[in-house]
Amino acid sequence: MITILDCYTDEPAGLGVPPYLGTYPRYIAGSLSEEYNYITIDDLRFYKYYNLDDKKKEVSHKTNIKIYNLTKNIGRIKEILDDTTELIVIAGVHTPGKYLSAIPGTLKEITELVGEINCKKILTGPAVYGTSIEGGKFAEKVDLSIFDQVKDFSFSYDKIKDYAVRGVKLVEQIGAPRIIELETAKGCSRKIHCSFCTEPLKNKVSFRNAADITNEVKEFNKYGIRNFRLGKQTCYYSHPEAIDIIKDIREKCKVDVLHIDNVNPVNVVTNNGVEITKQIVKYCTEGNTAAFGVESFDPVVVKENNLNSDPEVSYEAARILNKYGAARGPNGMPKFLPGINLLYGLIGESKNTNTFNLDWLTRFMDEGLLIRRINIRQVDIFNGTPLYKTVGNKYIKKNKKYYWKWRDEIRQKVDYPMLQKLVPLGTVLKDMVAEIYDGNTTFCRQIGTYPLIVGVKGRLVLGKSYGLKIKGHMLRSIIGEVA
């Protein structure tokens, strides 16, 4: 029996960390001609480290997110492992973040967990090109000799057309509902790529047919799943059928949440960018966020790293999204706003870099432009990228002593007042799902792309949705009460 072990993935183009369900396990499942079992690293941890003891689901009165995402197969995990003849391990983090209710597996942990399983073992996913779950590091170095193969399951769209639909059946084995990560494209259409990005190492540019994406969504609908993100691409706006995709899904499928992810700001301000923005606001659901890969507002860093957007273009793109997407939708969130990704440790970084970043972000704020969120991290350095070949971790080491100070400046001077503008006191956010406990506090968030985290005093019923009234703000999260 084949077993698919999902240790979760996060890369520049694609997220597969719960509550997201990534493309890798679904495509692989769809490609198999025989029956399979699907388990997560949480299942394996619960079995190996916690002896299936339900009391361990909380540690010190806090939800244990190492074992939060158990599948329906947890009750027969020993039987599954004993019957496994081939284990396909999916792993790999290229853009590490902080996850509310999941912890991706490191290669060190994975090799410890699967080492004693007597079967053929295959490692796949982004880990084929390296993995790191902490910013500012080289890829994790681990002896992978326990694997019989380290293999990239790189399927063409001709095959994915069928595999994606057949692979939907995998959700029958998942314990909790997921938001589905839908793929629209592979590779990056830029001729010169950003210095740090791994996407050009993995894929040549190709676009998935809109009708094939709609067919996949229709199949998910058969299983009662209505939450989707068009996130598996480097820039949604670059797809030739960007409008057709979202229009077809909304008109032909059942959808509660429909969001996008990555956007190159240049494509918002050129060609058909304004019209695509209007249609995203029309056909997608509120709370939608376009993740702008700005990376830096420092002109030296922009030039030295071949970044995809200069500050003026990023500003204009943010202005366009605010013009058409700042109005609030039924769940209380604005319809469509920019998110800003900032990356430290890039070529040419200096003491002035954070001044540029702060000045531009302050300009956005002073001119009344809303930013849904600002992601700040240190760059990871992967073999094969220009960054690895030219400077490695030179600038990480050089400016490491400033990083936390720079990060805190942005959190204090921009994030905090921006949150107050984004969701003023008294705002009611609907469809907030109670997700985890931390002592006597319940953390809730909506389903979607980069949802706000709201802390509520008391222990609400996990998995249940609430309407929450905003009563306070913190640096990156907010405080609410049941409305």
The 8 nearest C-alpha neighbors of each residue, nearest first, counted from 0:
[[1, 83, 84, 82, 35, 2, 85, 34],
 [0, 2, 85, 35, 83, 86, 84, 36],
 [3, 1, 36, 86, 35, 37, 83, 87],
 [2, 4, 37, 87, 86, 36, 88, 38],
 [5, 3, 88, 38, 39, 87, 89, 37],
 [4, 6, 39, 89, 7, 40, 88, 38],
 [5, 7, 90, 40, 104, 103, 89, 39],
 [8, 6, 16, 103, 15, 90, 5, 89],
 [7, 9, 15, 91, 92, 90, 16, 14],
 [10, 8, 14, 92, 94, 15, 93, 13],
 [9, 11, 93, 94, 12, 13, 92, 14],
 [12, 10, 94, 13, 93, 198, 233, 9],
 [13, 11, 232, 231, 233, 10, 230, 198],
 [12, 14, 231, 10, 230, 9, 11, 232],
 [15, 13, 9, 21, 16, 8, 10, 19],
 [21, 14, 16, 8, 20, 19, 7, 9],
 [15, 17, 7, 19, 8, 14, 18, 20],
 [18, 16, 19, 101, 20, 15, 177, 100],
 [17, 19, 177, 178, 16, 20, 176, 100],
 [20, 18, 17, 178, 15, 16, 177, 179],
 [21, 19, 15, 179, 180, 177, 17, 178],
 [15, 22, 20, 180, 23, 14, 19, 179],
 [21, 23, 25, 24, 26, 180, 20, 181],
 [24, 22, 26, 25, 21, 27, 124, 89],
 [25, 23, 27, 26, 22, 28, 21, 5],
 [26, 24, 166, 28, 22, 27, 23, 29],
 [27, 25, 29, 162, 163, 28, 23, 166],
 [26, 28, 30, 24, 29, 25, 23, 31],
 [27, 29, 166, 25, 26, 30, 31, 24],
 [30, 28, 166, 162, 165, 26, 27, 31],
 [29, 31, 27, 162, 28, 26, 32, 166],
 [32, 30, 28, 33, 29, 27, 34, 35],
 [31, 33, 30, 34, 29, 28, 35, 27],
 [34, 32, 31, 35, 1, 0, 30, 28],
 [33, 35, 0, 32, 36, 1, 31, 28],
 [36, 34, 1, 2, 0, 33, 37, 3],
 [35, 37, 2, 3, 1, 38, 34, 79],
 [36, 38, 3, 2, 4, 172, 35, 39],
 [39, 37, 4, 70, 3, 42, 5, 36],
 [40, 38, 5, 41, 42, 4, 6, 69],
 [39, 41, 43, 6, 42, 44, 5, 4],
 [42, 40, 66, 44, 39, 43, 69, 68],
 [43, 41, 45, 69, 39, 40, 44, 73],
 [42, 44, 40, 46, 41, 45, 47, 39],
 [43, 45, 41, 47, 48, 46, 42, 40],
 [46, 44, 49, 42, 51, 43, 48, 47],
 [45, 47, 50, 51, 43, 44, 49, 48],
 [48, 46, 44, 45, 43, 50, 49, 112],
 [47, 49, 44, 45, 50, 46, 43, 51],
 [50, 48, 45, 51, 52, 46, 47, 55],
 [49, 51, 46, 52, 47, 48, 45, 44],
 [52, 50, 46, 45, 49, 53, 47, 55],
 [53, 51, 54, 50, 55, 49, 45, 56],
 [54, 52, 55, 56, 51, 57, 49, 45],
 [53, 55, 52, 56, 57, 58, 51, 49],
 [56, 54, 57, 53, 52, 58, 49, 63],
 [57, 55, 63, 54, 53, 62, 66, 58],
 [56, 58, 62, 63, 55, 61, 60, 54],
 [57, 59, 61, 60, 63, 55, 62, 56],
 [60, 58, 61, 57, 438, 62, 437, 63],
 [59, 61, 438, 58, 57, 437, 62, 436],
 [62, 60, 437, 57, 58, 436, 59, 438],
 [63, 61, 57, 436, 435, 64, 56, 58],
 [64, 62, 57, 56, 65, 58, 66, 61],
 [63, 65, 67, 100, 101, 66, 62, 102],
 [64, 66, 63, 102, 67, 41, 101, 44],
 [67, 65, 41, 64, 68, 45, 63, 69],
 [66, 68, 64, 65, 69, 63, 41, 100],
 [69, 67, 66, 41, 70, 101, 39, 17],
 [68, 70, 42, 41, 67, 174, 66, 73],
 [71, 69, 174, 173, 72, 73, 38, 172],
 [70, 72, 174, 172, 73, 173, 69, 74],
 [71, 73, 70, 74, 75, 76, 172, 38],
 [72, 74, 76, 75, 71, 70, 42, 69],
 [75, 73, 72, 76, 71, 77, 51, 70],
 [74, 76, 78, 73, 77, 72, 79, 71],
 [75, 77, 73, 79, 78, 74, 72, 80],
 [78, 76, 80, 79, 75, 81, 46, 74],
 [79, 77, 81, 75, 76, 80, 82, 83],
 [78, 80, 76, 82, 77, 81, 83, 75],
 [79, 81, 83, 77, 82, 78, 76, 116],
 [82, 80, 78, 79, 83, 77, 116, 117],
 [83, 81, 79, 80, 0, 78, 84, 1],
 [84, 82, 0, 80, 85, 81, 1, 79],
 [83, 85, 118, 0, 1, 119, 82, 86],
 [86, 84, 119, 1, 118, 83, 120, 2],
 [85, 87, 120, 2, 1, 3, 119, 121],
 [88, 86, 121, 3, 4, 120, 122, 2],
 [87, 89, 4, 122, 121, 123, 3, 86],
 [90, 88, 5, 124, 123, 6, 4, 122],
 [91, 89, 6, 124, 7, 8, 126, 125],
 [90, 92, 126, 125, 130, 8, 124, 93],
 [91, 93, 9, 130, 8, 131, 94, 10],
 [92, 94, 10, 130, 9, 95, 131, 91],
 [95, 93, 10, 92, 9, 11, 96, 379],
 [96, 94, 132, 133, 92, 93, 134, 9],
 [95, 97, 98, 94, 132, 133, 376, 134],
 [96, 98, 99, 95, 102, 101, 132, 100],
 [99, 97, 101, 100, 96, 102, 16, 17],
 [98, 100, 101, 97, 64, 435, 434, 102],
 [99, 101, 64, 98, 67, 435, 17, 102],
 [100, 102, 64, 98, 17, 65, 99, 103],
 [101, 103, 65, 104, 64, 98, 100, 16],
 [104, 102, 7, 6, 101, 105, 16, 8],
 [103, 105, 6, 109, 108, 102, 106, 40],
 [104, 106, 108, 107, 109, 103, 132, 131],
 [105, 107, 109, 108, 110, 104, 141, 139],
 [106, 108, 105, 110, 109, 141, 111, 104],
 [109, 107, 111, 105, 106, 110, 104, 112],
 [108, 110, 106, 112, 111, 107, 105, 104],
 [111, 109, 113, 107, 114, 112, 108, 106],
 [112, 110, 108, 109, 114, 113, 107, 115],
 [111, 113, 109, 110, 114, 108, 43, 47],
 [114, 112, 116, 110, 115, 111, 109, 120],
 [113, 115, 111, 110, 116, 112, 145, 117],
 [116, 114, 113, 117, 112, 111, 118, 110],
 [117, 115, 113, 114, 118, 80, 81, 83],
 [116, 118, 115, 119, 84, 83, 81, 114],
 [119, 117, 84, 85, 116, 120, 83, 86],
 [118, 120, 85, 84, 86, 147, 121, 117],
 [121, 119, 86, 146, 147, 85, 87, 118],
 [120, 122, 148, 87, 146, 149, 147, 88],
 [123, 121, 149, 88, 87, 150, 89, 148],
 [122, 124, 89, 150, 151, 127, 88, 149],
 [123, 125, 89, 90, 126, 91, 127, 151],
 [124, 126, 91, 127, 128, 90, 129, 92],
 [127, 125, 91, 129, 130, 128, 124, 90],
 [126, 128, 125, 129, 123, 124, 149, 151],
 [129, 127, 126, 125, 130, 381, 382, 201],
 [130, 128, 126, 138, 127, 381, 125, 139],
 [129, 131, 91, 92, 126, 138, 139, 93],
 [132, 130, 138, 139, 92, 133, 93, 95],
 [131, 133, 95, 92, 134, 130, 105, 96],
 [134, 132, 131, 95, 136, 135, 96, 379],
 [135, 133, 377, 379, 136, 378, 376, 95],
 [136, 134, 377, 379, 378, 395, 133, 137],
 [137, 135, 379, 134, 380, 138, 133, 131],
 [136, 138, 380, 379, 381, 139, 135, 131],
 [137, 139, 130, 131, 129, 381, 140, 136],
 [138, 140, 131, 130, 141, 137, 129, 106],
 [141, 139, 138, 142, 106, 129, 137, 107],
 [142, 140, 143, 107, 139, 106, 110, 144],
 [141, 143, 144, 140, 145, 110, 107, 106],
 [144, 142, 145, 146, 141, 110, 149, 106],
 [143, 145, 146, 142, 147, 148, 141, 110],
 [144, 146, 143, 147, 114, 110, 120, 142],
 [147, 145, 120, 144, 148, 121, 143, 122],
 [146, 148, 120, 121, 119, 145, 149, 144],
 [147, 149, 121, 146, 150, 122, 120, 123],
 [150, 148, 122, 121, 123, 127, 146, 151],
 [149, 151, 123, 148, 122, 152, 127, 121],
 [150, 152, 123, 153, 124, 127, 149, 125],
 [153, 151, 154, 150, 123, 124, 27, 23],
 [152, 154, 151, 155, 202, 201, 150, 124],
 [155, 153, 152, 158, 159, 156, 157, 26],
 [156, 154, 157, 158, 159, 153, 160, 205],
 [155, 157, 159, 158, 160, 207, 154, 206],
 [156, 158, 155, 160, 159, 161, 154, 207],
 [159, 157, 156, 160, 155, 161, 162, 154],
 [158, 160, 162, 156, 161, 163, 157, 155],
 [159, 161, 158, 157, 211, 156, 162, 163],
 [162, 160, 159, 164, 163, 158, 165, 29],
 [161, 163, 29, 159, 165, 26, 30, 164],
 [164, 162, 166, 26, 159, 161, 165, 160],
 [165, 163, 215, 166, 161, 162, 167, 218],
 [166, 164, 29, 162, 167, 163, 161, 168],
 [165, 167, 29, 25, 28, 163, 168, 164],
 [166, 168, 169, 165, 164, 170, 219, 25],
 [167, 169, 166, 170, 171, 165, 164, 222],
 [170, 168, 167, 171, 166, 172, 25, 28],
 [171, 169, 173, 172, 168, 167, 222, 174],
 [170, 172, 169, 173, 168, 222, 174, 71],
 [173, 171, 170, 71, 169, 70, 37, 174],
 [174, 172, 70, 170, 71, 171, 175, 169],
 [173, 175, 70, 71, 69, 172, 176, 68],
 [174, 176, 173, 177, 68, 70, 69, 18],
 [177, 175, 174, 178, 173, 18, 224, 170],
 [176, 178, 18, 19, 20, 179, 175, 17],
 [179, 177, 19, 226, 227, 18, 20, 180],
 [178, 180, 227, 20, 19, 177, 181, 228],
 [179, 181, 228, 21, 230, 20, 229, 227],
 [182, 180, 229, 228, 231, 230, 179, 183],
 [181, 183, 231, 184, 229, 230, 232, 180],
 [182, 184, 207, 232, 231, 206, 181, 229],
 [185, 183, 206, 232, 207, 205, 182, 231],
 [186, 184, 205, 204, 202, 232, 203, 206],
 [185, 187, 204, 202, 203, 199, 198, 188],
 [186, 188, 189, 204, 233, 199, 185, 198],
 [187, 189, 204, 190, 186, 237, 233, 203],
 [190, 188, 191, 187, 192, 307, 193, 186],
 [191, 189, 192, 188, 187, 193, 199, 305],
 [192, 190, 189, 305, 193, 188, 194, 306],
 [191, 193, 189, 194, 305, 190, 196, 199],
 [192, 194, 305, 306, 304, 195, 196, 191],
 [193, 195, 385, 304, 386, 196, 384, 192],
 [194, 196, 386, 384, 193, 385, 197, 380],
 [195, 197, 193, 198, 194, 384, 199, 192],
 [196, 198, 200, 199, 384, 195, 201, 381],
 [197, 199, 201, 200, 196, 186, 202, 187],
 [200, 198, 201, 202, 186, 197, 187, 203],
 [201, 199, 197, 198, 202, 383, 384, 128],
 [202, 200, 198, 199, 197, 203, 186, 128],
 [203, 201, 186, 199, 185, 200, 198, 204],
 [202, 204, 186, 205, 185, 199, 201, 187],
 [203, 205, 186, 185, 187, 188, 202, 206],
 [204, 206, 185, 184, 203, 186, 207, 156],
 [207, 205, 184, 183, 185, 208, 238, 204],
 [206, 208, 183, 184, 156, 209, 205, 211],
 [207, 209, 211, 210, 206, 212, 183, 240],
 [210, 208, 244, 212, 211, 213, 207, 240],
 [209, 211, 213, 212, 208, 214, 244, 247],
 [212, 210, 214, 208, 213, 209, 160, 215],
 [213, 211, 215, 209, 214, 210, 216, 208],
 [214, 212, 210, 216, 215, 211, 248, 217],
 [213, 215, 217, 211, 212, 216, 210, 218],
 [214, 216, 164, 218, 212, 213, 217, 163],
 [215, 217, 219, 213, 218, 214, 220, 212],
 [218, 216, 220, 214, 215, 219, 252, 213],
 [217, 219, 215, 220, 221, 216, 164, 214],
 [220, 218, 216, 221, 222, 224, 217, 167],
 [219, 221, 223, 217, 224, 222, 218, 225],
 [220, 222, 218, 219, 223, 217, 224, 216],
 [223, 221, 220, 219, 224, 218, 170, 171],
 [222, 224, 220, 221, 225, 219, 253, 218],
 [225, 223, 220, 219, 222, 226, 221, 176],
 [224, 226, 254, 255, 253, 220, 223, 227],
 [227, 225, 256, 178, 255, 224, 254, 257],
 [228, 226, 179, 257, 178, 256, 180, 258],
 [227, 229, 258, 180, 259, 230, 257, 181],
 [230, 228, 259, 181, 180, 258, 231, 182],
 [229, 231, 260, 228, 259, 232, 13, 180],
 [230, 232, 182, 13, 12, 181, 183, 229],
 [231, 233, 12, 184, 234, 230, 183, 185],
 [232, 234, 12, 261, 187, 235, 262, 11],
 [235, 233, 262, 261, 263, 236, 232, 237],
 [234, 236, 237, 262, 238, 261, 232, 241],
 [235, 237, 234, 238, 241, 266, 262, 272],
 [238, 236, 235, 234, 239, 266, 241, 188],
 [237, 239, 241, 240, 236, 235, 206, 184],
 [240, 238, 241, 237, 206, 236, 242, 243],
 [241, 239, 243, 238, 242, 244, 209, 208],
 [242, 240, 238, 244, 243, 239, 236, 235],
 [241, 243, 244, 240, 245, 246, 275, 278],
 [242, 244, 246, 240, 241, 245, 247, 209],
 [245, 243, 209, 247, 242, 246, 241, 240],
 [244, 246, 248, 247, 243, 242, 282, 249],
 [247, 245, 243, 249, 244, 248, 250, 282],
 [248, 246, 250, 244, 245, 249, 251, 243],
 [247, 249, 245, 252, 251, 246, 213, 250],
 [250, 248, 246, 247, 252, 251, 245, 282],
 [249, 251, 247, 248, 252, 246, 253, 245],
 [252, 250, 248, 247, 249, 253, 213, 217],
 [253, 251, 248, 249, 217, 250, 254, 216],
 [252, 254, 225, 220, 249, 255, 251, 217],
 [255, 253, 225, 256, 226, 252, 249, 257],
 [254, 256, 225, 226, 257, 253, 284, 227],
 [257, 255, 226, 254, 284, 227, 258, 225],
 [256, 258, 227, 283, 284, 228, 226, 254],
 [259, 257, 228, 287, 283, 229, 448, 256],
 [260, 258, 229, 228, 230, 289, 287, 288],
 [259, 261, 230, 289, 290, 288, 229, 262],
 [262, 260, 290, 234, 233, 289, 235, 291],
 [261, 263, 234, 291, 235, 289, 290, 264],
 [262, 264, 265, 234, 266, 291, 292, 307],
 [265, 263, 267, 266, 316, 313, 262, 291],
 [266, 264, 263, 267, 268, 308, 312, 269],
 [265, 267, 269, 264, 268, 263, 272, 236],
 [268, 266, 272, 264, 265, 316, 269, 273],
 [267, 269, 265, 266, 272, 316, 264, 315],
 [270, 268, 266, 272, 267, 271, 265, 273],
 [269, 271, 272, 266, 268, 267, 273, 274],
 [272, 270, 274, 273, 275, 269, 267, 266],
 [273, 271, 267, 275, 274, 268, 269, 270],
 [272, 274, 276, 275, 271, 267, 277, 268],
 [273, 275, 277, 276, 272, 271, 278, 279],
 [276, 274, 278, 272, 277, 273, 279, 242],
 [277, 275, 273, 279, 274, 278, 272, 280],
 [278, 276, 274, 280, 275, 279, 281, 273],
 [277, 279, 281, 275, 280, 276, 282, 274],
 [280, 278, 276, 283, 282, 281, 277, 275],
 [279, 281, 277, 278, 283, 282, 324, 335],
 [282, 280, 278, 279, 283, 277, 284, 276],
 [281, 283, 279, 280, 278, 246, 245, 249],
 [284, 282, 257, 279, 280, 258, 281, 285],
 [283, 285, 257, 256, 287, 258, 334, 286],
 [284, 334, 286, 287, 328, 333, 332, 335],
 [285, 287, 332, 334, 333, 335, 288, 284],
 [288, 286, 335, 258, 285, 334, 448, 284],
 [289, 287, 336, 337, 335, 338, 290, 448],
 [288, 290, 337, 260, 338, 262, 261, 291],
 [289, 291, 338, 261, 260, 262, 339, 337],
 [292, 290, 339, 262, 293, 338, 263, 289],
 [291, 293, 340, 294, 290, 263, 339, 262],
 [292, 294, 291, 295, 340, 308, 339, 341],
 [295, 293, 341, 342, 340, 292, 296, 306],
 [296, 294, 297, 293, 341, 301, 342, 356],
 [295, 297, 356, 310, 355, 298, 309, 359],
 [296, 298, 352, 300, 355, 295, 299, 301],
 [299, 297, 301, 300, 296, 302, 309, 310],
 [300, 298, 302, 301, 297, 303, 347, 348],
 [299, 301, 347, 303, 297, 302, 298, 348],
 [302, 300, 298, 306, 299, 304, 303, 305],
 [303, 301, 305, 299, 300, 304, 298, 306],
 [302, 304, 300, 301, 305, 346, 299, 347],
 [305, 303, 194, 306, 302, 301, 193, 300],
 [306, 304, 193, 302, 303, 301, 192, 194],
 [307, 305, 301, 193, 304, 308, 302, 293],
 [306, 308, 305, 263, 193, 309, 293, 292],
 [307, 309, 306, 293, 312, 265, 313, 264],
 [308, 310, 312, 311, 313, 301, 296, 307],
 [311, 309, 313, 296, 312, 314, 308, 359],
 [312, 310, 314, 313, 309, 315, 308, 316],
 [311, 313, 315, 314, 310, 309, 316, 308],
 [314, 312, 310, 316, 264, 311, 315, 317],
 [313, 315, 311, 317, 312, 316, 310, 318],
 [314, 316, 318, 312, 317, 313, 311, 319],
 [317, 315, 313, 319, 318, 264, 314, 267],
 [318, 316, 314, 320, 315, 319, 337, 321],
 [317, 319, 315, 321, 316, 320, 322, 314],
 [320, 318, 322, 316, 321, 317, 315, 323],
 [321, 319, 317, 324, 322, 323, 318, 336],
 [320, 322, 325, 324, 318, 319, 323, 336],
 [323, 321, 319, 320, 324, 318, 325, 317],
 [322, 324, 320, 321, 325, 277, 319, 280],
 [323, 325, 335, 334, 321, 320, 326, 322],
 [324, 326, 321, 333, 334, 323, 335, 327],
 [327, 325, 333, 324, 334, 328, 323, 332],
 [328, 326, 333, 332, 334, 331, 325, 329],
 [327, 329, 285, 331, 330, 334, 332, 333],
 [328, 330, 331, 327, 285, 332, 429, 428],
 [331, 329, 429, 428, 328, 332, 430, 285],
 [332, 330, 428, 329, 328, 327, 427, 429],
 [331, 333, 286, 327, 330, 328, 285, 334],
 [334, 332, 327, 325, 326, 286, 328, 285],
 [333, 285, 335, 324, 286, 328, 327, 287],
 [336, 334, 324, 287, 288, 333, 280, 286],
 [335, 337, 288, 320, 371, 324, 321, 370],
 [338, 336, 289, 370, 288, 317, 371, 290],
 [337, 339, 290, 372, 371, 370, 289, 291],
 [338, 340, 373, 291, 290, 374, 293, 372],
 [339, 341, 374, 292, 294, 293, 373, 291],
 [342, 340, 294, 375, 295, 374, 293, 339],
 [341, 343, 294, 376, 377, 378, 375, 295],
 [342, 344, 377, 345, 378, 376, 341, 395],
 [345, 343, 395, 394, 378, 377, 348, 346],
 [344, 346, 343, 348, 394, 347, 300, 378],
 [347, 345, 348, 303, 300, 304, 394, 344],
 [348, 346, 300, 299, 303, 345, 349, 394],
 [347, 349, 346, 345, 300, 352, 344, 394],
 [350, 348, 351, 352, 347, 398, 353, 394],
 [349, 351, 352, 353, 348, 354, 398, 401],
 [350, 352, 354, 349, 353, 355, 297, 348],
 [353, 351, 297, 355, 349, 354, 350, 348],
 [352, 354, 356, 355, 351, 357, 405, 350],
 [353, 355, 357, 351, 356, 352, 358, 350],
 [354, 356, 358, 352, 353, 297, 357, 296],
 [357, 355, 353, 296, 354, 359, 358, 360],
 [356, 358, 354, 360, 359, 355, 361, 353],
 [359, 357, 361, 355, 356, 360, 354, 362],
 [360, 358, 362, 361, 356, 357, 355, 363],
 [359, 361, 363, 357, 362, 358, 356, 364],
 [362, 360, 364, 358, 359, 363, 357, 365],
 [361, 363, 359, 365, 360, 364, 366, 358],
 [364, 362, 360, 368, 361, 366, 365, 359],
 [363, 365, 361, 367, 362, 366, 368, 360],
 [364, 366, 362, 367, 363, 361, 368, 360],
 [367, 365, 363, 364, 368, 362, 361, 369],
 [366, 368, 364, 365, 369, 363, 362, 420],
 [369, 367, 363, 364, 366, 321, 318, 370],
 [370, 368, 371, 367, 321, 421, 364, 336],
 [371, 369, 337, 372, 338, 336, 368, 417],
 [370, 372, 338, 336, 337, 369, 288, 373],
 [373, 371, 338, 370, 339, 374, 414, 449],
 [374, 372, 339, 338, 340, 375, 371, 341],
 [373, 375, 340, 341, 339, 372, 376, 338],
 [376, 374, 341, 342, 340, 373, 406, 377],
 [377, 375, 342, 134, 343, 378, 341, 374],
 [376, 378, 135, 343, 134, 342, 344, 379],
 [377, 379, 135, 134, 344, 342, 343, 376],
 [380, 378, 135, 136, 134, 137, 381, 377],
 [379, 381, 137, 387, 136, 378, 138, 391],
 [382, 380, 138, 384, 387, 137, 383, 379],
 [381, 383, 384, 387, 380, 388, 128, 129],
 [384, 382, 381, 387, 385, 388, 200, 197],
 [383, 385, 387, 386, 195, 382, 381, 194],
 [386, 384, 194, 388, 387, 389, 195, 383],
 [385, 387, 194, 195, 384, 389, 388, 391],
 [388, 386, 391, 384, 385, 380, 382, 389],
 [387, 389, 385, 386, 390, 384, 391, 383],
 [390, 388, 386, 387, 385, 391, 346, 384],
 [391, 389, 393, 386, 387, 392, 388, 346],
 [392, 390, 387, 393, 386, 389, 388, 380],
 [391, 393, 395, 394, 396, 390, 380, 344],
 [394, 392, 396, 395, 390, 391, 397, 344],
 [393, 395, 397, 344, 396, 392, 398, 345],
 [394, 396, 344, 392, 399, 393, 397, 398],
 [397, 395, 399, 394, 393, 398, 392, 344],
 [396, 398, 394, 395, 399, 393, 400, 344],
 [399, 397, 400, 401, 396, 395, 394, 402],
 [398, 400, 402, 396, 401, 395, 397, 394],
 [399, 401, 398, 402, 403, 397, 404, 396],
 [402, 400, 404, 399, 398, 403, 405, 350],
 [401, 403, 405, 399, 404, 400, 406, 398],
 [404, 402, 406, 405, 401, 407, 400, 399],
 [403, 405, 407, 401, 406, 402, 408, 400],
 [406, 404, 402, 408, 403, 407, 401, 353],
 [405, 407, 403, 409, 404, 408, 402, 410],
 [406, 408, 410, 404, 409, 405, 403, 411],
 [409, 407, 405, 411, 406, 410, 412, 404],
 [408, 410, 413, 412, 406, 407, 411, 414],
 [409, 411, 414, 407, 408, 413, 412, 474],
 [412, 410, 408, 409, 415, 413, 407, 414],
 [413, 411, 409, 408, 410, 414, 415, 416],
 [412, 414, 409, 415, 410, 416, 417, 411],
 [415, 413, 410, 417, 416, 474, 418, 411],
 [414, 416, 474, 418, 417, 411, 413, 410],
 [417, 415, 419, 418, 413, 414, 420, 412],
 [418, 416, 414, 420, 419, 415, 413, 421],
 [419, 417, 421, 420, 415, 416, 422, 414],
 [418, 420, 416, 423, 417, 421, 422, 415],
 [421, 419, 417, 418, 423, 422, 416, 369],
 [420, 422, 418, 419, 417, 423, 369, 371],
 [421, 423, 419, 420, 426, 418, 424, 469],
 [424, 422, 419, 420, 426, 425, 421, 469],
 [425, 423, 469, 470, 426, 471, 422, 419],
 [424, 426, 469, 468, 423, 470, 427, 422],
 [427, 425, 469, 424, 468, 423, 422, 428],
 [428, 426, 468, 467, 331, 425, 469, 429],
 [429, 427, 331, 467, 330, 466, 468, 426],
 [428, 430, 466, 330, 431, 465, 427, 467],
 [431, 429, 464, 465, 445, 466, 432, 330],
 [430, 432, 445, 444, 465, 464, 429, 443],
 [431, 433, 464, 443, 444, 463, 445, 462],
 [434, 432, 443, 461, 462, 463, 442, 464],
 [435, 433, 443, 461, 442, 432, 462, 441],
 [434, 436, 442, 62, 441, 433, 461, 437],
 [437, 435, 441, 62, 61, 440, 438, 442],
 [438, 436, 61, 440, 439, 441, 62, 60],
 [437, 439, 60, 61, 440, 436, 59, 441],
 [438, 440, 457, 458, 437, 456, 441, 436],
 [441, 439, 456, 457, 437, 438, 455, 436],
 [442, 440, 436, 455, 458, 454, 435, 459],
 [443, 441, 454, 435, 453, 434, 433, 436],
 [444, 442, 433, 432, 453, 434, 431, 452],
 [445, 443, 431, 452, 432, 451, 450, 453],
 [444, 446, 431, 450, 432, 430, 447, 443],
 [447, 445, 444, 450, 178, 256, 448, 432],
 [448, 446, 450, 445, 449, 258, 256, 286],
 [447, 449, 450, 288, 287, 258, 260, 228],
 [448, 450, 447, 451, 288, 372, 287, 371],
 [451, 449, 445, 448, 447, 444, 452, 446],
 [450, 452, 444, 453, 476, 449, 445, 477],
 [453, 451, 444, 476, 443, 450, 442, 477],
 [454, 452, 477, 443, 478, 442, 476, 479],
 [453, 455, 442, 478, 441, 479, 440, 477],
 [456, 454, 441, 479, 440, 480, 478, 457],
 [457, 455, 440, 439, 441, 454, 458, 480],
 [456, 458, 439, 440, 459, 455, 441, 438],
 [459, 457, 441, 439, 440, 460, 436, 456],
 [458, 460, 461, 441, 457, 433, 463, 455],
 [459, 461, 463, 462, 433, 458, 464, 434],
 [462, 460, 433, 434, 463, 459, 435, 432],
 [461, 463, 433, 432, 434, 460, 464, 175],
 [462, 464, 461, 432, 460, 433, 465, 459],
 [465, 463, 432, 431, 430, 433, 462, 466],
 [466, 464, 431, 430, 467, 429, 432, 463],
 [465, 467, 429, 482, 428, 481, 430, 431],
 [468, 466, 481, 482, 428, 480, 427, 479],
 [467, 469, 427, 482, 479, 480, 425, 426],
 [470, 468, 479, 425, 424, 426, 478, 471],
 [469, 471, 479, 424, 478, 425, 468, 480],
 [472, 470, 478, 477, 469, 424, 479, 473],
 [471, 473, 477, 478, 476, 419, 474, 418],
 [472, 474, 476, 477, 475, 415, 471, 478],
 [473, 475, 415, 410, 476, 414, 411, 472],
 [476, 474, 473, 414, 415, 477, 410, 418],
 [477, 475, 473, 452, 453, 474, 451, 472],
 [476, 478, 472, 453, 473, 471, 454, 452],
 [479, 477, 471, 454, 453, 470, 472, 469],
 [478, 480, 469, 470, 468, 455, 467, 453],
 [479, 481, 467, 468, 455, 482, 469, 470],
 [480, 482, 467, 466, 468, 465, 479, 455],
 [481, 467, 468, 466, 480, 427, 465, 479]]
